[in-house]
Amino acid sequence: MLAPEVGRAVGKLSLMEYSLQADGLTKLFDGQAPAVSDVTLRARPGEFLTLLGPSGGGKTTTLRLLAGFEKPTSGRIQIGEQIVADDARFTPPEKRRVGMVFQDYALFPHVDVAGNIAFGLRGSALKQRRQVERMLTLVGLNKFAARMPHELSGGQQQRVALARALAPNPDILLLDEPFSNLDTGLRAQVRNEVRHILLETGTTAIFVTHDQQEALSLSDEIAIIFDGKLAQVSTPHALYNRPVNMQVAKFVGDANFLPAIAHGMTAESRLGEVKLFHPKSGRVQLMIRPEALAVGFEERGNRATVLWREFYGHYQRLGLALAEGSELIARTGVDRYFQRGDNVSVSLALPALAYDDDGARAIT
C-alpha cells in the first residue's frame, strides 16, 4: 500500500499491522538525478506487492534500499517492528529479517540442493536438517536434495532459491525479476508455483518486474514507478481500469485514446456519444481499453475497416481505422472471423475514463 495522497488510504490501521513501512525514501548518487525520490510504501502481512516500471525507472534501487544493499539519502524503513534505516541508524542486510531471490538465483554451484537451502540457517544440526526437509517438501523437491544446481532445470533452480530465502522465516521476501531467465511457458508455470508457495506460507513479498502481465496476474497491489517517483499504487483491477494518468494507462496494457467534448456523464467523440465513468465538461481525452470495443458486421453503428488481425486462440486483436482516419485496437472473442479489409461496425460497450485534455490526470 501507499500513503493516502497517492494510493488507497491507510485508514485506521495501526502502523504495527504492516510488515513493511517505507516513508519518503530518496536515493541520490553523485552527480545524478535522484534514482529514487520520496517513495512511500506499505505492505500488510502476507501481501504480494509489486514494483512495476520501465527499466531504469528506480524499482530495483528501491528494492536494494529495502534489502539494505543501498543506504537511503533520506527516508525511513521499518520491517516488522524493527526500524532498519532512518536519519540516525542503518541496519546492514545480514541483520535484517529479509529474504532475497535474485534474477540469476545465485545458487552455490558446488553445494547440493540441501546445502544451498541450509545456507544461513542457525541452531543445532538437527534443527537445520528438519527445516531443510520442510522447505524441500514445500517446494516439491524432496527427491532432489542431493542434486547439484547444474543438474536441475531452470524452474527447479528457481524453487531452490525460493526455499533458501524462506528457510530462515524472514519478515519479508524480496524478489528481483526472478522469472526473467525462464522461457515463456516455464515462466508462467513457475510464477504460479511461487505465488502458491507464498500464499501457503503467508509470506509478505515485494516483487520487482517490468512485465505488466506478471504484475497484474500475481499481485495484491502494484506500485508504478517512473523516473524514481511513484505514479500510482492500486490493486491490479483498479490500476488497469482507473489509471491515474495517460502515462500509466499506456504502460499497463493496450489503451486507445480519443479526443472528445464532455457534457456531464456523456461525451461526443469519433465513436459518437459515449458514456463516462465520471462527470466532466469541456475537452477531454477518452481512455478506451481494447476489450471495451464491440466489433461486428451489423449495418448500424460506427463504420471501420480492419487493418490487421492477430489470432491467439482464445481471443483476437484487431487494428481498426475509423472512417475519418482514427486508428483503434480492439480485442474480441473468436466467435466471429475477421480479416484484413473487412468493413465492420464498432461501438463502445463500456463507459470510458476521461482525462484532462493534456492527459496529466484522470477526471475522478
Phi and psi in degrees as a GROMACS rama.xvg file:
@    title "Ramachandran Plot"
@    xaxis  label "Phi"
@    yaxis  label "Psi"
@TYPE xy
-131.836  166.957  LEU-2
-58.5046  153.171  ALA-3
-56.6652  -32.3453  PRO-4
-71.5587  -14.8836  GLU-5
-114.642  -35.3213  VAL-6
-133.942  -149.258  GLY-7
-67.1967  146.622  ARG-8
-65.6391  140.753  ALA-9
-67.1744  -31.276  VAL-10
70.4859  -142.882  GLY-11
-98.4508  10.9288  LYS-12
-61.1289  136.39  LEU-13
-67.2641  142.583  SER-14
-59.4889  -26.7266  LEU-15
-74.1259  -6.69721  MET-16
-83.93  2.47371  GLU-17
-103.246  139.951  TYR-18
-75.4891  -32.3255  SER-19
-134.728  133.261  LEU-20
-133.499  116.238  GLN-21
-123.462  124.67  ALA-22
-125.019  123.82  ASP-23
59.856  35.469  GLY-24
-67.2258  128.14  LEU-25
-135.129  137.152  THR-26
-132.769  118.732  LYS-27
-110.792  131.91  LEU-28
-104.951  148.747  PHE-29
-53.5551  126.915  ASP-30
71.066  13.6983  GLY-31
-125.197  160.846  GLN-32
-66.7538  156.62  ALA-33
-55.214  128.273  PRO-34
-73.502  -32.4019  ALA-35
-136.717  134.637  VAL-36
-133.936  109.445  SER-37
55.0383  49.7537  ASP-38
-89.4703  128.156  VAL-39
-124.55  125.391  THR-40
-134.969  153.559  LEU-41
-135.835  143.226  ARG-42
-138.472  127.035  ALA-43
-81.1535  161.764  ARG-44
-56.7225  130.755  PRO-45
79.5955  1.67133  GLY-46
-82.7715  147.155  GLU-47
-108.661  103.647  PHE-48
-106.972  126.701  LEU-49
-108.574  134.043  THR-50
-96.6553  113.207  LEU-51
-119.596  135.845  LEU-52
176.447  171.727  GLY-53
-69.1925  162.617  PRO-54
-58.8706  136.903  SER-55
80.4182  8.91751  GLY-56
-85.1358  -12.6024  GLY-57
114.207  -1.89459  GLY-58
-70.5561  -40.6526  LYS-59
-69.5908  -36.943  THR-60
-61.7609  -40.0438  THR-61
-59.8506  -44.1906  THR-62
-63.4933  -39.9068  LEU-63
-66.3142  -32.7827  ARG-64
-65.7536  -41.7183  LEU-65
-66.4473  -37.017  LEU-66
-74.086  -26.2572  ALA-67
99.356  6.80257  GLY-68
-76.2285  -20.0707  PHE-69
-129.342  146.4  GLU-70
-96.5504  127.556  LYS-71
-66.8892  143.943  PRO-72
-66.8167  -36.9369  THR-73
-156.484  162.719  SER-74
116.715  179.355  GLY-75
-139.829  138.644  ARG-76
-128.451  128.777  ILE-77
-125.623  128.136  GLN-78
-115.467  117.296  ILE-79
60.6246  -124.534  GLY-80
-99.1198  4.36353  GLU-81
-105.313  123.497  GLN-82
-78.9947  116.702  ILE-83
-104.206  -12.0279  VAL-84
-159.489  130.971  ALA-85
-161.078  -165.229  ASP-86
-64.6953  -21.6179  ASP-87
-109.914  -12.2653  ALA-88
-147.613  158.227  ARG-89
-151.628  117.9  PHE-90
-96.3702  125.744  THR-91
-67.9284  163.089  PRO-92
-54.794  -42.2322  PRO-93
-68.4474  -13.2405  GLU-94
-106.415  5.72009  LYS-95
-97.233  144.726  ARG-96
-84.4539  69.7817  ARG-97
-130.486  132.627  VAL-98
-99.7695  151.935  GLY-99
-136.089  129.902  MET-100
-117.379  118.316  VAL-101
-92.631  166.607  PHE-102
-61.1841  -37.0647  GLN-103
-100.235  12.4887  ASP-104
71.4793  -35.1227  TYR-105
55.4223  40.828  ALA-106
-78.1975  149.681  LEU-107
-78.1226  117.78  PHE-108
-67.1481  -26.4307  PRO-109
-103.908  17.7776  HIS-110
-122.102  136.89  VAL-111
-70.8503  176.1  ASP-112
-57.9743  -47.6674  VAL-113
-60.4001  -41.5526  ALA-114
-66.1041  -37.6544  GLY-115
-62.8748  -43.8328  ASN-116
-67.2941  -34.6253  ILE-117
-73.1126  -16.6325  ALA-118
-59.2734  128.316  PHE-119
92.7748  -9.44663  GLY-120
-76.5048  149.766  LEU-121
-120.617  169.456  ARG-122
102.57  -172.59  GLY-123
-68.1304  161.629  SER-124
-59.9385  -38.2269  ALA-125
-64.8033  -44.6519  LEU-126
-62.8385  -41.1584  LYS-127
-64.9308  -43.1943  GLN-128
-62.1453  -41.695  ARG-129
-65.3177  -38.0749  ARG-130
-67.6526  -39.2839  GLN-131
-61.99  -42.5956  VAL-132
-62.2985  -39.8338  GLU-133
-63.3774  -41.8372  ARG-134
-67.6792  -40.4594  MET-135
-61.0735  -40.236  LEU-136
-65.7967  -42.289  THR-137
-58.7165  -42.0082  LEU-138
-97.4328  4.80925  VAL-139
70.3344  36.6268  GLY-140
-124.449  29.1899  LEU-141
-55.0265  -39.661  ASN-142
-76.3387  -4.71635  LYS-143
-113.515  15.3937  PHE-144
-58.336  -34.9219  ALA-145
-95.0974  1.18992  ALA-146
-74.2877  153.208  ARG-147
-91.0087  153.442  MET-148
-52.6681  -38.5797  PRO-149
-70.24  -11.0225  HIS-150
-91.2349  2.53583  GLU-151
-107.213  155.655  LEU-152
-74.5309  168.994  SER-153
-59.9793  -40.2578  GLY-154
-66.0341  -37.7731  GLY-155
-68.3746  -40.1768  GLN-156
-60.5236  -39.2173  GLN-157
-61.8972  -41.1864  GLN-158
-68.8767  -34.0749  ARG-159
-64.1736  -45.2683  VAL-160
-60.0302  -40.2443  ALA-161
-65.8691  -44.16  LEU-162
-61.2683  -41.4235  ALA-163
-63.1862  -39.8004  ARG-164
-70.2169  -33.0383  ALA-165
-84.9183  -20.4512  LEU-166
-55.7132  -40.9621  ALA-167
-79.2213  7.37468  PRO-168
56.85  61.753  ASN-169
-69.9152  158.1  PRO-170
-70.5014  -37.8881  ASP-171
-138.801  154.21  ILE-172
-116.167  128.98  LEU-173
-107.853  128.821  LEU-174
-124.171  118.746  LEU-175
-105.682  98.1814  ASP-176
45.9906  51.829  GLU-177
-72.8338  -12.5488  PRO-178
-107.748  2.98694  PHE-179
-68.6124  -22.5826  SER-180
-89.3163  1.63122  ASN-181
-97.5698  149.523  LEU-182
-71.1175  167.673  ASP-183
-57.8486  -48.6916  THR-184
-64.4021  -46.5502  GLY-185
-67.721  -33.2748  LEU-186
-59.2926  -46.6594  ARG-187
-63.9191  -41.1262  ALA-188
-64.7254  -47.6267  GLN-189
-67.6743  -40.0385  VAL-190
-66.0202  -33.8611  ARG-191
-67.3198  -38.4449  ASN-192
-63.8793  -43.8  GLU-193
-62.415  -44.5877  VAL-194
-61.1255  -41.5066  ARG-195
-62.38  -42.7571  HIS-196
-63.8162  -42.1181  ILE-197
-67.8226  -35.8429  LEU-198
-65.3959  -39.247  LEU-199
-66.3195  -37.5597  GLU-200
-88.0398  -13.2173  THR-201
68.7918  27.4805  GLY-202
-81.1044  135.041  THR-203
-76.5063  128.595  THR-204
-127.459  137.878  ALA-205
-116.159  119.435  ILE-206
-120.675  131.287  PHE-207
-106.529  131.073  VAL-208
-157.035  159.104  THR-209
-109.811  4.5516  HIS-210
-92.0141  111.864  ASP-211
-63.4621  -40.1086  GLN-212
-65.834  -39.6512  GLN-213
-58.7957  -47.1647  GLU-214
-62.5413  -45.5624  ALA-215
-66.0156  -36.8668  LEU-216
-82.4575  -24.7847  SER-217
-100.709  -27.0159  LEU-218
-89.8699  150.39  SER-219
-83.2544  -40.5414  ASP-220
-141.723  153.577  GLU-221
-127.392  132.155  ILE-222
-107.197  116.432  ALA-223
-87.0956  126.844  ILE-224
-122.488  121.707  ILE-225
-121.701  129.417  PHE-226
50.5256  40.3878  ASP-227
80.1359  1.4634  GLY-228
-119.477  145.821  LYS-229
-74.5114  128.2  LEU-230
-96.546  -38.1886  ALA-231
-165.607  143.7  GLN-232
-128.495  121.026  VAL-233
-155.495  171.179  SER-234
-66.218  158.145  THR-235
-55.2894  -40.9804  PRO-236
-62.9303  -47.2965  HIS-237
-67.5165  -38.6304  ALA-238
-63.0488  -42.2102  LEU-239
-72.4439  -40.2864  TYR-240
-92.6477  -21.4791  ASN-241
-132.897  55.1274  ARG-242
-60.3913  142.431  PRO-243
-71.1163  -25.5125  VAL-244
-152.405  175.819  ASN-245
-68.5195  -28.8483  MET-246
-63.211  -44.8521  GLN-247
-66.4009  -42.7937  VAL-248
-57.998  -42.1667  ALA-249
-70.0458  -32.1506  LYS-250
-77.5081  -33.5788  PHE-251
-101.084  82.5241  VAL-252
89.1502  171.557  GLY-253
-68.7172  144.775  ASP-254
-148.161  135.889  ALA-255
-99.6527  145.099  ASN-256
-129.129  131.615  PHE-257
-132.578  136.852  LEU-258
-71.8086  150.765  PRO-259
-157.384  166.075  ALA-260
-114.504  118.565  ILE-261
-93.0909  144.327  ALA-262
-136.123  79.9951  HIS-263
75.0016  -118.937  GLY-264
-93.2087  9.54645  MET-265
-134.353  165.694  THR-266
-147.092  145.944  ALA-267
-92.4529  125.463  GLU-268
-141.335  -176.214  SER-269
-70.5736  -9.16221  ARG-270
-99.791  16.5357  LEU-271
84.0257  -155.748  GLY-272
-80.1036  127.161  GLU-273
-124.635  153.353  VAL-274
-82.903  150.335  LYS-275
-113.489  153.393  LEU-276
-70.0371  -34.4927  PHE-277
-135.726  149.451  HIS-278
-68.7901  144.972  PRO-279
-161.724  152.503  LYS-280
-127.33  145.142  SER-281
94.9622  -163.83  GLY-282
-73.7684  131.877  ARG-283
-140.336  167.906  VAL-284
-111.298  126.981  GLN-285
-91.6657  132.302  LEU-286
-101.842  122.043  MET-287
-127.152  116.469  ILE-288
-72.4504  149.158  ARG-289
-56.6672  -36.328  PRO-290
-74.4113  -9.78984  GLU-291
-81.7705  -8.20846  ALA-292
-92.128  130.27  LEU-293
-98.5236  122.676  ALA-294
-118.406  134.671  VAL-295
-158.143  -166.962  GLY-296
-113.858  18.296  PHE-297
-65.8354  152.757  GLU-298
-75.7435  -30.1085  GLU-299
-85.142  167.79  ARG-300
95.273  -179.95  GLY-301
-68.6283  141.826  ASN-302
-98.8448  143.669  ARG-303
-149.306  159.781  ALA-304
-113.584  135.555  THR-305
-75.4352  118.033  VAL-306
-87.8588  -36.4242  LEU-307
-159.266  162.89  TRP-308
-142.3  136.175  ARG-309
-122.744  124.581  GLU-310
-104.847  127.549  PHE-311
-119.958  16.3788  TYR-312
89.9962  -67.7215  GLY-313
-96.8101  -5.71818  HIS-314
-158.287  169.575  TYR-315
-137.364  146.567  GLN-316
-105.66  137.307  ARG-317
-124.627  136.705  LEU-318
-95.3977  124.995  GLY-319
-120.96  143.099  LEU-320
-117.376  118.622  ALA-321
-69.775  165.037  LEU-322
-59.2926  -34.3761  ALA-323
-87.107  0.919286  GLU-324
112.166  -16.9096  GLY-325
-63.5506  142.28  SER-326
-111.3  140.38  GLU-327
-131.449  157.032  LEU-328
-111.621  129.353  ILE-329
-118.877  150.053  ALA-330
-125.745  123.471  ARG-331
-130.573  171.573  THR-332
-73.1444  -173.311  GLY-333
-112.011  17.9314  VAL-334
-75.5659  -17.8301  ASP-335
-121.525  144.747  ARG-336
-101.491  122.402  TYR-337
-115.858  149.532  PHE-338
-142.771  163.259  GLN-339
-56.157  133.898  ARG-340
95.3482  -12.5877  GLY-341
-60.7889  141.065  ASP-342
-94.6377  119.497  ASN-343
-129.263  165.992  VAL-344
-97.6401  147.545  SER-345
-141.676  135.186  VAL-346
-145.91  166.194  SER-347
-95.8604  119.791  LEU-348
-88.3329  -15.6248  ALA-349
-131.758  157.333  LEU-350
-60.382  152.626  PRO-351
-99.8799  153.613  ALA-352
-93.297  129.233  LEU-353
-103.053  138.826  ALA-354
-116.673  159.704  TYR-355
-51.3289  155.013  ASP-356
-61.0135  -25.1241  ASP-357
-87.6527  -2.37753  ASP-358
76.0514  9.28615  GLY-359
-73.4855  -32.6795  ALA-360
-150.277  153.592  ARG-361
-76.6049  153.194  ALA-362
-89.1415  110.876  ILE-363
